[in-house]
Each structure stands twice: as structure tokens, then as C-alpha cells.
Amino acid sequence: MPRDANAGGDIFGGWTLSQMDLAAGGLAAEQAQGRVATVAIEAMRFLRPISVGDEVSCYCSLAKTGETSLEVKVETWARGRGHGKAPQKVTEGVFTFVAIDAEGHPRPLAAGRRD
């Protein structure tokens, strides 16, 4: 949407980052079988701008698990407004989440979820 863009019509990196965090958090919560919190974002690379009107998709894969944490790799792709334009990767990053309990304290991941 235009409110998410700079004067040149490119989407703010922060908006893109928030969409990636939402997507990665969904996968992390599913894998952790409960609540998670973002604790780090590493290796962010913005490869090309996203324009207002582009269709944006985030693809997530589980990269690593620990005792209480999970790393999720996220690739974000955008397809231009016109039909027939091939999607292009616009950014990628690695998001780290920690499984948390009801009080917000780290908790062990479910059995079988560790690398």
C-alpha cells in the first residue's frame, strides 16, 4: 500500500521485515508447538526493491533447532503488477526464535524437535 512506501514508491524495508517475521514466527510456533519470541535476525540481505502493488510471498524453512530455540530461513519473493512477470527474490534472512511458556520464560522444545 502507498502508506508503506517511500517517496520513490519502494516499500520500506521495515514493512518487509515485519512480514518475514510473521511468516517465520508461524512456522516456529508450529514446530515449537506453542508460543515463541523473536530473539535475533541475522544475515538480512535486500536484493532489490519491492514496488507498491507487487505481490509479495515469504517462504520459510526450518534451518536449525536447539534445546529452546529455532532458526528459520526466510526468502521473500515479489511479482510485478503486470501479468506474466516472473517472481524475483527480493530479500532473505535467518530469524531465531525461542520457545516460551505462559510467563514468557524459555522452555524446552517438544521431544523430537531438536537437531
Secondary structure, DSSP 8 states (H G I E B T S, - for coil): -GGGB-TTSBB-HHHHHHHHHHHHHHHHHHHHTS-EEEEEEEEEEE-S--BTT-EEEEEEEEEEE-SSEEEEEEEEEEE-SSTT---EEEEEEEEEEEEB-TTS-B----TT---
